[in-house]
Amino acid sequence: MARVAVFVDGFNLYHALDGNPTFHKYKWLDLAKLARCFVPHTDKITQVFYFTAYATWSPGKVEKHKTYVRALELKGVKPIFGAFRRKDKLCKQCGKTYQTYEEKQTDVNIAIKLFQTAVANLYDTAIVVSGDSDLIPALDAIKSTFPDKQIVVVIPIGRKAEELKQVAHAHMKLKVKHLESCQLEDKIQVDNLVLARPPSWR
């Protein structure tokens, strides 16, 4: 029985869904159940990590996100938070500078957790759900430092990530059938608290 740890790049996965309106209804995604889609039943999932950050400038988004994170925690998923930072950008059309937000720390957090759990020998196989090529150095380092451990990449829907595929020992593709079959319950009762799928995620 192989031990498998799953590392979900929350923003890469979210933007894959958010970029296609037909996929918005799949945002209420059960990551623990999704992980099982890519792990043989003979193997054991030791942990599912969810890397994300709250969009603190948008209270509505934060409220939805916190509800989702709480629902995932009830399924045994462990969230690991990064942060957004304000960034000045230059408009190419008008020449004016404007402020936007850029997510930071996710790549570093994934790399750190991959190493921490490898050092602690908590997995034989690491499944990384992402299409972000910025993770290539981390995956290369894991492979060279822990040659007995396997790295499998699951590419979010709508992404190609050819360079990332070449680094991993194996790769798989997230498909619509996985999204359809791995949704959380529309309402999750926790004592007196009800966690409900946001209306915009239907």
C-alpha positions as CSV (number, residue, x, y, z in Angstrom):
1,M,0.0,0.0,0.0
2,A,1.5,3.3,-1.1
3,R,1.0,6.4,0.9
4,V,-0.1,9.4,-1.1
5,A,-0.2,13.1,-0.1
6,V,-2.1,15.6,-2.3
7,F,-1.1,19.2,-2.8
8,V,-3.8,21.4,-4.4
9,D,-2.8,24.7,-5.9
10,G,-6.0,26.5,-5.1
11,F,-5.5,29.5,-7.4
12,N,-4.4,27.6,-10.4
13,L,-7.4,25.3,-10.0
14,Y,-9.8,28.2,-9.3
15,H,-8.8,30.2,-12.3
16,A,-9.1,27.2,-14.5
17,L,-12.8,27.0,-13.4
18,D,-13.4,30.7,-13.2
19,G,-12.1,31.3,-16.7
20,N,-14.9,29.3,-18.3
21,P,-18.5,30.3,-17.2
22,T,-19.8,26.7,-17.8
23,F,-17.4,25.6,-15.0
24,H,-18.5,28.1,-12.4
25,K,-21.1,25.5,-11.0
26,Y,-18.1,23.2,-10.2
27,K,-16.4,25.6,-7.7
28,W,-18.0,23.9,-4.7
29,L,-15.5,21.1,-5.2
30,D,-14.9,18.4,-2.7
31,L,-11.1,18.2,-2.8
32,A,-10.9,15.1,-0.6
33,K,-13.2,13.2,-2.9
34,L,-11.4,14.6,-6.0
35,A,-8.1,13.3,-4.7
36,R,-9.5,9.8,-4.5
37,C,-10.2,10.0,-8.3
38,F,-6.4,9.9,-8.9
39,V,-5.4,7.5,-6.3
40,P,-5.7,3.7,-6.6
41,H,-8.1,2.2,-4.0
42,T,-5.2,0.0,-2.8
43,D,-3.2,3.2,-1.8
44,K,-3.7,5.4,1.3
45,I,-4.2,9.2,1.2
46,T,-2.3,10.6,4.1
47,Q,-3.3,14.2,3.7
48,V,-4.9,16.7,1.2
49,F,-3.4,20.2,1.4
50,Y,-5.2,23.2,-0.1
51,F,-3.0,26.2,-0.8
52,T,-4.9,29.5,-1.1
53,A,-5.3,33.1,0.2
54,Y,-8.2,35.4,1.0
55,A,-9.0,38.4,-1.3
56,T,-9.2,40.7,1.7
57,W,-10.2,43.8,-0.4
58,S,-13.5,42.1,-1.3
59,P,-15.6,41.1,1.7
60,G,-18.1,39.2,-0.5
61,K,-15.4,37.0,-1.9
62,V,-13.8,36.4,1.5
63,E,-17.2,35.3,3.0
64,K,-17.7,32.8,0.2
65,H,-14.1,31.6,0.4
66,K,-14.2,31.1,4.2
67,T,-17.4,29.1,3.8
68,Y,-15.7,26.9,1.3
69,V,-12.6,26.5,3.4
70,R,-14.7,25.5,6.4
71,A,-16.5,22.9,4.3
72,L,-13.2,21.5,3.1
73,E,-11.9,21.3,6.6
74,L,-14.9,19.2,7.6
75,K,-13.8,16.7,4.8
76,G,-10.3,16.5,6.3
77,V,-8.6,18.9,3.9
78,K,-5.9,21.1,5.5
79,P,-5.7,24.7,4.2
80,I,-2.4,26.5,4.0
81,F,-2.7,30.3,3.4
82,G,-0.6,32.7,1.4
83,A,-1.5,36.4,0.9
84,F,-2.2,39.0,-1.7
85,R,-0.1,42.1,-2.1
86,R,-0.9,45.3,-3.8
87,K,1.0,46.0,-7.0
88,D,1.2,49.0,-9.3
89,K,0.7,48.3,-12.9
90,L,1.0,50.6,-16.0
91,C,-1.9,50.7,-18.4
92,K,-0.5,50.2,-21.9
93,Q,-3.4,52.1,-23.5
94,C,-3.6,55.3,-21.4
95,G,-0.2,55.3,-19.7
96,K,-1.6,55.7,-16.2
97,T,-0.6,53.6,-13.2
98,Y,-3.3,51.7,-11.4
99,Q,-3.3,49.3,-8.4
100,T,-4.1,45.6,-8.6
101,Y,-3.5,42.6,-6.3
102,E,-1.1,39.8,-6.9
103,E,-1.2,36.5,-5.0
104,K,2.1,35.6,-3.3
105,Q,3.6,32.7,-1.4
106,T,1.6,29.8,-2.9
107,D,4.5,28.4,-4.9
108,V,6.8,28.7,-1.9
109,N,4.2,27.2,0.5
110,I,3.8,24.2,-1.8
111,A,7.5,23.7,-2.1
112,I,8.0,23.9,1.7
113,K,5.2,21.5,2.4
114,L,6.4,19.0,-0.2
115,F,9.8,19.0,1.5
116,Q,8.5,19.0,5.1
117,T,6.3,16.0,4.4
118,A,9.0,14.2,2.4
119,V,11.5,14.7,5.3
120,A,8.9,13.3,7.7
121,N,8.4,10.4,5.3
122,L,4.6,11.0,5.1
123,Y,4.2,9.9,1.5
124,D,5.6,7.6,-1.1
125,T,3.8,9.6,-3.9
126,A,3.0,13.3,-4.0
127,I,0.1,14.4,-6.3
128,V,0.3,18.0,-7.2
129,V,-2.9,19.5,-8.7
130,S,-1.6,22.5,-10.7
131,G,-0.6,23.6,-14.1
132,D,1.8,26.3,-12.9
133,S,5.3,26.0,-14.4
134,D,6.7,28.0,-11.4
135,L,6.6,24.7,-9.5
136,I,9.2,23.0,-11.8
137,P,12.2,23.9,-9.6
138,A,10.4,22.5,-6.5
139,L,9.5,19.3,-8.2
140,D,13.0,18.9,-9.6
141,A,14.4,19.4,-6.1
142,I,12.1,16.8,-4.6
143,K,13.0,14.2,-7.3
144,S,16.8,14.7,-6.8
145,T,16.6,14.8,-3.0
146,F,14.2,12.0,-2.6
147,P,14.7,9.6,-5.6
148,D,12.5,6.9,-4.1
149,K,9.4,9.2,-4.0
150,Q,7.1,9.7,-7.0
151,I,5.7,13.0,-8.2
152,V,2.5,12.9,-10.1
153,V,0.9,16.1,-11.6
154,V,-2.8,16.5,-12.2
155,I,-3.4,19.3,-14.7
156,P,-6.5,21.4,-14.1
157,I,-9.1,21.5,-16.8
158,G,-8.3,23.8,-19.7
159,R,-4.6,23.9,-18.9
160,K,-1.8,22.2,-21.0
161,A,1.3,22.6,-18.7
162,E,3.6,20.8,-21.1
163,E,6.8,21.7,-19.2
164,L,5.3,20.6,-15.9
165,K,4.4,17.3,-17.3
166,Q,8.0,16.6,-18.4
167,V,9.3,17.1,-14.9
168,A,6.8,14.7,-13.2
169,H,7.1,11.0,-13.1
170,A,3.5,10.8,-14.4
171,H,0.7,13.2,-15.2
172,M,-3.1,13.0,-15.4
173,K,-5.8,15.4,-16.6
174,L,-8.7,16.8,-14.5
175,K,-11.9,16.3,-16.5
176,V,-15.5,17.4,-16.4
177,K,-16.5,13.9,-15.1
178,H,-14.3,14.5,-12.1
179,L,-15.8,17.9,-11.4
180,E,-19.3,16.6,-11.7
181,S,-18.8,13.6,-9.4
182,C,-16.9,15.5,-6.7
183,Q,-19.2,18.3,-5.6
184,L,-19.8,19.0,-1.9
185,E,-23.4,18.8,-0.6
186,D,-25.4,21.9,-1.4
187,K,-25.9,22.4,2.4
188,I,-23.6,21.0,5.1
189,Q,-25.0,21.1,8.7
190,V,-22.4,21.6,11.5
191,D,-24.2,21.8,14.8
192,N,-26.2,25.0,14.5
193,L,-24.2,26.2,11.5
194,V,-25.2,25.6,7.9
195,L,-22.5,25.8,5.2
196,A,-24.2,26.4,1.9
197,R,-23.0,26.5,-1.7
198,P,-22.9,30.2,-2.8
199,P,-25.7,31.1,-5.3
200,S,-23.1,32.2,-7.9
201,W,-21.6,28.7,-7.8
202,R,-24.7,26.9,-9.1
